[in-house]
Amino acid sequence: MASFYDTVNDTELEWVEALLQKGGIEYALREIGGNPILMKEIQVAEEDLAAADSILCSNLAH
């Protein structure tokens, strides 16, 4: 799995997860940081990295 996106809050996490699910891209979450700051890193398979990036970028432009 490759690091794809570090979220800053749960709302952002839900948004990115929904985009990946809609695009049919499997992902995993990894918690990074420590108390009190805890971020969640979204990881995707290396072969899906370009597609995930494309999905995210096309939705940021809107």
C-alpha positions as CSV (number, residue, x, y, z in Angstrom):
1,M,0.0,0.0,0.0
2,A,1.1,3.5,-0.8
3,S,0.5,6.6,1.2
4,F,-2.2,8.6,-0.6
5,Y,-3.8,11.3,1.6
6,D,-3.5,12.6,5.2
7,T,-6.8,13.8,6.5
8,V,-7.2,16.6,9.0
9,N,-10.6,15.8,10.3
10,D,-13.4,13.3,10.1
11,T,-15.4,15.3,7.6
12,E,-12.5,15.3,5.2
13,L,-12.0,11.6,5.8
14,E,-15.6,10.8,4.9
15,W,-15.4,12.9,1.8
16,V,-12.2,11.2,0.5
17,E,-13.5,7.8,1.4
18,A,-16.8,8.4,-0.5
19,L,-14.8,9.5,-3.6
20,L,-12.6,6.4,-3.5
21,Q,-15.6,4.1,-2.9
22,K,-17.5,5.7,-5.8
23,G,-14.4,5.1,-8.0
24,G,-14.1,1.5,-6.9
25,I,-10.7,2.0,-5.3
26,E,-9.9,-0.1,-2.3
27,Y,-8.1,1.7,0.5
28,A,-6.8,1.3,4.1
29,L,-6.5,3.7,7.0
30,R,-3.6,4.2,9.3
31,E,-3.6,6.5,12.3
32,I,-0.5,8.7,12.6
33,G,0.6,11.1,15.2
34,G,-0.1,11.0,18.9
35,N,-2.3,12.4,21.5
36,P,-3.9,15.0,21.2
37,I,-3.3,15.3,17.4
38,L,-4.2,12.2,15.5
39,M,-4.4,12.1,11.7
40,K,-5.6,9.3,9.5
41,E,-3.6,8.4,6.5
42,I,-5.4,6.9,3.6
43,Q,-3.4,4.3,1.7
44,V,-4.2,2.8,-1.7
45,A,-2.5,0.1,-3.7
46,E,0.4,1.4,-5.8
47,E,-1.3,0.4,-9.0
48,D,-4.4,2.5,-8.0
49,L,-2.4,5.6,-6.9
50,A,-2.8,7.4,-10.3
51,A,-6.5,6.7,-10.5
52,A,-7.1,7.8,-6.9
53,D,-5.1,11.0,-7.5
54,S,-7.2,11.7,-10.6
55,I,-10.4,11.2,-8.8
56,L,-9.4,13.5,-6.0
57,C,-8.0,16.2,-8.2
58,S,-11.1,16.3,-10.5
59,N,-13.3,16.8,-7.4
60,L,-11.1,19.5,-5.9
61,A,-11.5,21.6,-9.1
62,H,-15.3,21.8,-8.7
